[in-house]
Amino acid sequence: MAFLNQEKRELTSFVASVESRRHARRWVRAEQRVVMVVLLLATLVSVMATVGIIYTLLKESYGFFQVVSVWEFITGTRWAPLFEPQAFGVLPLIAGTLLAAGIAGIVALTLGLGAAIYLSEYAPDRVRRIIKPILEVLAGIPTVVYGFFALSFVTPLLQSFLPIPVIFNVLSAGIVMGLMIMPMVSTLSEDAMVAVPRELRDAAYALGATRFEVATKVVVPAALPGIVAAFILALSRAIGETLIVTIAAGATPNLTLNPLESIQTMTAYIVQVSLGETPQGTLVFKTIFAVGLLLFLMTLIMNIVGRWVVRRYTERY
Amino acid sequence: MEHEQPSLRSARVTGPIDDSVTRPRFSVSTRSTWRRWRDRFFFVLFFASVAIGILGLAALVIDVMTDGLGALDFSFINSYPSRHAEESGIRAALFGTIWITVGTAAFAIPIGVGTAIFLEEFAPDHWSVRLVQLNIANLAGVPSIIYGILGLALFVQAFALGRSVLAGSLTMTLLVLPIVVIVSQEAIKAVPGEYRDAAFALGANRWQVVKTVVLPQAIPGIMSGIILALSRAVGEAAPMLMISSLVFLTFIPSSPGDRFTVLPVQIFNWVSLPQPGFQAVASAGIIVLLAVLLSLNSIAIWIRNRYQTRY
C-alpha cells in the first residue's frame, strides 16, 4: 500500500512537472510574441517619421501652391515674402544655397582628398592613429560654434585683405562649412582608398612609380566611386546646414555668384520665418514648407545618388 | 588548364625595353629628379591639407577661449539670461539641455534599439524590410531643419503640445533615431553567429537568444552609439530654434509641458545680438557646450575601449 502511494505520488509530481513545463513553454512563447509586436511597433516609428515629413511638407506646400504657381516659384528671380510687394521666386535662395555649398565643397574636396591621400598612402600608422581622431573632432563640433567662428574669426580675417562691404558674406560661411564637412570627405575617401588591395600598389611600386604616382594613378582611380560618393554626401550635408549660414552669410535673398556678398540660403530663410512674428497658417508661413519641400527633395536626391554611386561602381576585389 | 605564365625572361626579350631608370643619361636623370621632386612637393601639399584642418580646429578653440574664458565663472553658470551682457548666464539653457537630453534618451533608446533588434534578429528577408532599412538610411541624411518643420507642424501644432520640453524631446528623438538604429545594428551584427547557434542548440527561442546572448554582448557598442547620438542632440540647434523659439527664459522647466531653451539656441541668440559684450558671453556658452560634448564623447570612447570584444 505504501509502495502504491509512493508510485502515485511520483506520478502526480511527474504530471505536475510536465504541466508546469508546458505552462512555462507557453509563457516563453507568449513573451516572444508580445516582444515581437512591441519591436515591430518601434520599427514603424521610423516609417511614420518619413510619412510625417512628406505629408506635412506636401500638405502645407499644396496650400502655398494654390496661391503661387509652381512655375512662378521655381523660375522667379525675386524672393520677398516678408515685404511689399511680395515676390515668391525661390531662385535667389537656391543660388545662395548652392553658392555656399559650392564654396564648402571646393574647400572640403581639396582638404579632404589631400588629407585622405596623406592618411592612406603616406602617413605611418602611428601618425595616422593620432591625426584621424583629431580630424573627426571637427565633425562633432556643433554648427552654432562654427557659425560663431565664421563671424568672429574668419570674416575679420577675410576682411583684412578682401573688399567685403558688410560683415555678412557667403565666402566666410562657405569656408567654415567646408572645414566642417572636410572630415566626412576625408574619412569616407580614406575608407575607399584603404579598400584598394595592396597588390595594385605593389605592382605600381615594382614598376618604379613614386608614391605620388601610385596615389594619383592607381589608388585614387580605383577608389573614385567612394570619393565621388563622399563628395556628394558632404555636399548634401552642406546644403542642409543651417546655423553657419544663418549666422555668417546674412539674410538678404540675393541672386548672385559673388562670394563677397551677403546672401540667404533656404535653411536660413526657414529659420528667419520661424523666429519671426509670422502667424501660423498665413501664406508667408506656408512658404517655409514649400522651401522645406524643395530642400528635402534636393538632399534626398543627392543622398540616393551618393549611395547609388558606391553600390554601382565599387569594384569588388 | 595550362596557362602560359609570361615570365620576366620572355618579357625582357620580346617587349620594348624601358631602361629609363637604369640608363645614365642626362635627360633621363632630370626626368627622374623631376618625378622625385614632384613626389616631395605633393607630399608637402597632402600633409598641408591635414595641417590646415588641424590648424582650423586650433584657431576655433583659441578664438572661443580668448573671447570667452574671461566671462566664464560660477555666476555665468548660475544666472538667467539678461539684457546686460555681464549679468547673463546659462542656467535656464543648461537645465533645458538636460531636460531635452533626458527626454530624447527616454524615447530614442527604446525605439531605436527596438528597431535595431527587430531588423537584425526578427525581420524576414522581405522587400518591405529592405524598404524600411533604406528609409532609415535616408532619414539619417534629412537636414535637421526639416525635423524642425515636422516638429513644429506635428508636435507643437497638431498634437497641441505647444513649444514644450515634450515637443522638443519628440522632435529630437526623430532626429537621432536613425543614428541609434544604425549604430545598434552594427553592434548587434558584430555578435558572432556561433553564439546564437549555441543558444538555439540549447533549445532557446529567438527572443531568449536575443535577451540572454546577443544583447549582453552588444550592449557596449549600443551604449557608445547612444551617447554619440545624444551628443548630437545636445549640440543640435536648428530644430530647437524652431521648436523653442528664442525666448528670454527666466525659469527652469519643471515639467515636460513647460517651455524651454537649450544651450545652442541660447548661444545663437547671443551671437546674433549686436551689442559687443555678448560676444564674450556667447563664447563662454560655447566653452560650456564643448565641455559637455567632450565629456560625453570621452565616456563613449571609454566604454568602447573598455568593453570592446574582438571576435
Interface residues (C-beta under 8 A of the other chain):
Chain A: V28 R29 E31 Q32 V35 M36 V38 L39 L40 L41 A42 T43 V45 S46 V47 A49 T50 G52 I53 T56 L57 E60 T110 L111 G112 L113 G114 A115 I117 Y118 L119 E121 Y122 I131 I134 L135 V137 L138 G140 I141 P142 T143 V144 V145 Y146 G147 F148 F149 L151 S152 F153 L179 M182 P183 S186 G208 T210 R211 F212 E213 A215 L233 S236 R237 I239 G240 E241 T242 L243 T246 I247 T267 I270 V271 S274 L275 Q280 I288 F289 G292 L295 F296 T299 L300 N303 I304 R307
Chain B: V21 R35 R36 R38 D39 F42 F43 L45 F46 F47 A48 S49 V50 I52 G53 I54 G56 L57 A59 L60 D63 V64 D67 P110 I111 G112 G114 T115 I117 F118 L119 F122 A123 V132 N135 I136 A137 N138 L139 G141 V142 P143 S144 I145 I146 Y147 G148 I149 L150 L152 A153 L154 Q157 L174 L177 P178 V181 N205 R206 W207 Q208 S231 V234 G235 E236 A237 A238 L241 M242 S245 L246 P264 I267 F268 V271 S272 Q279 A282 S283 I286 L289 L290 L293 N297
